[in-house]
C-alpha cells in the first residue's frame, strides 16, 4: 500500500480511530504528503564583477529570488554549484559541465526516479534498447547537475562547479519594478540560464545527444536531430507538441522558436523579448521528464486548507568530461 493510500485508509476507517489526537496526526501527515520538503540547493557564488557593481544588492537579490523559485519546485536532494558573473556582450550565457553516460544507464535511472504523469508518458515512448533512439549511439551527454539528480556517478553534494552563468546586466531591468520596455528582464534571463545549467540545452551542433533531444520530434511524430527547416518540436509522445524548437543558428537549438517575434514570450525563448516578464511553464515539464523531481503541482502552504478539506470530504560522481556554452540572444 502506498503512503497516500495508507493515509486514506486510516482516515476512512474512522470507527476505530475516534481520538482527536489521531485525527490531528493524520491531518499533519496529509500536509506532509502534499507539501513535502523541497531539497534542491543551488549554491550561488557571486563573482567580483557583480559584487563590485553599484547595483550589486539588487542584482544579487533578483538572482537569489530566482534561485528560491527553483528550490521551491525541485525536490531532488542535490547541491548545484553555480557561479554568477557579469559580461559586456550578448545577453545571457551559461558554461556548463557535462559527463557521458550510457543510454541504458540513463534510462534505468530515469525510470527509478519517475514520479509524475509526464514521466510515465515520456518513459512509455523511450525504447529499452542499448543505443539511444536519436542517433543510434550508446551514450548521452548529461549535465553534472542532472547526473547528481539521477545518481549517475556523481555525489549529490559534489562541491565542484556545475556551471558559470554570465549576465549582461546593462541591458536588463534588474527587478520587476518600474520596467523599462526597451530592456530585458533579469529574472527571466537568470531562469533561462539556470534551466540550461540543469540540463535543458540540446546537443545539436556538438555531436552529442542530450536528454532533451530524446523529446525532439517533427510534426509527423518522428524523432529529429537536424537543424534543417523549422519542423522540430518538444513533445513527450511525438503527438502533442508542447513548444517549437529554435532552428536558427544565431540562437541555441535547445531554446524555443522566437526569431520572428509575435509569440507569447517564454523563459526559454532563443531570442528574448524586451519588456516581457514571462514565468516558468513548459520549461518545468522539460526538467521533469529529463530526470528532475519537479513538484510544481504540489499545493503551496496557502492552499493546504483546500487539500485537507478534500480529504475531509472523501472520508467524512563521476568525472567531468566536457564544458559547453549556451547563449541567450536579445
Helices and strands as residue ranges (DSSP letters): H 3-12, G 14-16, H 20-34, E 41-46, H 48-51, H 56-73, E 79-86, E 92-102, H 103-112, H 117-124, E 139-143, H 144-149, E 163-167, G 169-171, E 172-173, E 184-185, H 186-198, G 211-215, E 216-217, E 233-234, E 243-244, H 282-290, G 301-303, H 304-315, E 322-328
